[in-house]
């Protein structure tokens, strides 16, 4: 099953084949470890967020330094009703952000954007571990550019 087919099925409320959600709908599809490393100035590796129970329409990846340490960034991809609820909650606290997806906002240590029915949330953790500041908007725009548009699906 290709990514466009999976996201299309996800938006319509159907699940893909067994295991497809774990394989296809992760933030690692939208952002490579290299891109995250470039945005924050530290070599990182993306792993499934610990202690987060997988749920339909929600996928999380935590980015940890390769040399060990606490997570530096958490990326969350949301779809459907969950995504809309998170977007509404963050929109009240954030400032509009241009040039990222259909709609985007930023706040203290987070950026959030939507393309179609998919919402991407990036949250900064352990600010002292970051060597580059200001890379979150670029990272969000990169992730949202990779979300397939569903107008032709």
C-alpha positions as CSV (number, residue, x, y, z in Angstrom):
1,X,0.0,0.0,0.0
2,X,1.5,3.4,-0.9
3,X,1.6,6.4,1.3
4,X,-1.1,8.3,-0.6
5,X,-3.5,5.3,-0.4
6,X,-2.9,4.9,3.3
7,X,-3.4,8.6,4.1
8,X,-6.5,8.6,1.9
9,X,-7.9,5.6,3.8
10,X,-7.0,7.2,7.1
11,X,-8.9,10.4,6.3
12,X,-11.9,8.4,5.3
13,X,-11.7,6.4,8.5
14,X,-10.6,3.0,7.3
15,X,-7.5,1.2,8.5
16,X,-4.9,-0.2,6.1
17,X,-3.6,-3.8,6.2
18,X,-2.4,-5.1,9.6
19,X,0.9,-3.4,10.5
20,X,0.5,-0.7,7.8
21,X,-0.1,2.1,10.4
22,X,3.1,1.3,12.2
23,X,5.1,1.1,8.9
24,X,3.7,4.1,7.0
25,X,2.1,6.8,9.2
26,X,5.1,7.9,11.3
27,X,6.8,11.2,11.5
28,X,9.9,9.5,10.2
29,X,8.2,9.4,6.8
30,X,7.9,13.2,6.8
31,X,11.3,14.0,8.3
32,X,14.6,12.2,8.1
33,X,17.0,12.0,11.0
34,X,19.5,14.1,9.0
35,X,17.0,16.9,8.5
36,X,16.1,17.0,12.2
37,X,19.8,17.0,13.0
38,X,20.4,19.8,10.6
39,X,17.6,21.9,12.1
40,X,18.8,21.6,15.7
41,X,22.5,21.2,15.2
42,X,22.9,17.9,17.0
43,X,23.0,14.4,15.4
44,X,19.8,12.6,16.4
45,X,18.0,9.4,15.9
46,X,14.2,9.1,15.7
47,X,12.6,6.4,17.8
48,X,9.0,5.6,18.7
49,X,8.0,7.8,21.6
50,X,8.3,5.8,24.8
51,X,5.2,5.4,26.9
52,X,2.9,6.5,24.1
53,X,0.3,4.0,23.2
54,X,-0.3,3.7,19.5
55,X,-3.8,5.0,18.5
56,X,-5.5,5.3,15.2
57,X,-4.9,8.8,13.7
58,X,-1.9,9.6,16.0
59,X,1.8,8.7,15.6
60,X,4.7,10.1,17.6
61,X,8.5,9.9,17.2
62,X,11.0,11.2,19.8
63,X,14.4,12.4,18.5
64,X,17.3,11.6,20.9
65,X,21.0,12.6,20.5
66,X,23.1,9.8,19.0
67,X,25.6,10.2,21.9
68,X,22.9,9.6,24.4
69,X,20.7,11.9,26.5
70,X,17.2,13.1,26.8
71,X,14.9,13.7,23.8
72,X,15.4,16.9,22.0
73,X,12.4,17.0,19.8
74,X,9.0,15.2,19.7
75,X,7.2,15.0,16.4
76,X,3.5,14.1,16.3
77,X,1.4,13.4,13.2
78,X,-2.4,13.6,13.8
79,X,-5.3,12.9,11.5
80,X,-9.1,13.5,11.5
81,X,-10.9,14.7,14.6
82,X,-7.8,14.4,16.8
83,X,-5.8,16.7,14.6
84,X,-8.6,19.3,14.4
85,X,-8.9,19.3,18.2
86,X,-5.1,19.8,18.7
87,X,-5.1,22.5,16.1
88,X,-7.9,24.4,17.8
89,X,-6.2,24.1,21.2
90,X,-2.8,25.4,20.0
91,X,-4.2,28.1,17.7
92,X,-5.5,30.0,20.8
93,X,-2.0,30.2,22.3
94,X,0.1,30.6,19.2
95,X,1.0,33.1,16.5
96,X,0.3,32.5,12.8
97,X,3.2,31.1,10.9
98,X,3.4,31.7,7.1
99,X,4.8,29.5,4.4
100,X,4.0,26.2,6.0
101,X,1.1,24.0,4.8
102,X,-2.5,25.2,4.7
103,X,-2.4,26.7,8.2
104,X,0.4,27.0,10.8
105,X,1.0,28.4,14.2
106,X,4.1,28.7,16.5
107,X,4.5,29.2,20.2
108,X,7.1,28.9,22.9
109,X,9.0,25.7,22.0
110,X,6.4,24.3,19.5
111,X,5.2,24.7,15.9
112,X,2.1,23.2,14.5
113,X,0.8,23.0,10.9
114,X,-2.0,21.5,8.8
115,X,-2.1,20.3,5.2
116,X,-5.4,18.8,4.2
117,X,-6.6,16.7,7.1
118,X,-3.2,15.9,8.5
119,X,-1.7,17.9,11.4
120,X,2.0,17.9,12.3
121,X,3.1,19.1,15.8
122,X,6.8,19.6,16.6
123,X,7.7,20.2,20.3
124,X,11.1,21.2,21.6
125,X,12.5,19.4,24.6
126,X,15.8,20.0,26.5
127,X,16.6,23.4,25.0
128,X,20.1,23.4,26.4
129,X,20.9,20.4,24.1
130,X,20.1,22.3,21.0
131,X,23.0,24.0,19.2
132,X,20.9,25.8,16.5
133,X,17.8,27.9,17.5
134,X,15.1,28.8,15.0
135,X,15.0,25.6,12.9
136,X,11.5,24.5,13.9
137,X,9.6,26.5,11.3
138,X,11.8,25.2,8.5
139,X,11.4,21.6,9.8
140,X,7.6,22.0,10.0
141,X,7.5,23.3,6.4
142,X,9.6,20.4,5.2
143,X,7.3,17.9,6.9
144,X,4.1,19.5,5.6
145,X,5.5,19.6,2.1
146,X,5.7,15.8,2.2
147,X,2.1,15.3,3.3
148,X,0.3,14.1,0.2
149,X,-2.5,16.3,-1.0
150,X,-5.8,14.4,-1.1
151,X,-7.6,16.5,-3.7
152,X,-7.1,13.9,-6.4
153,X,-7.6,10.8,-4.1
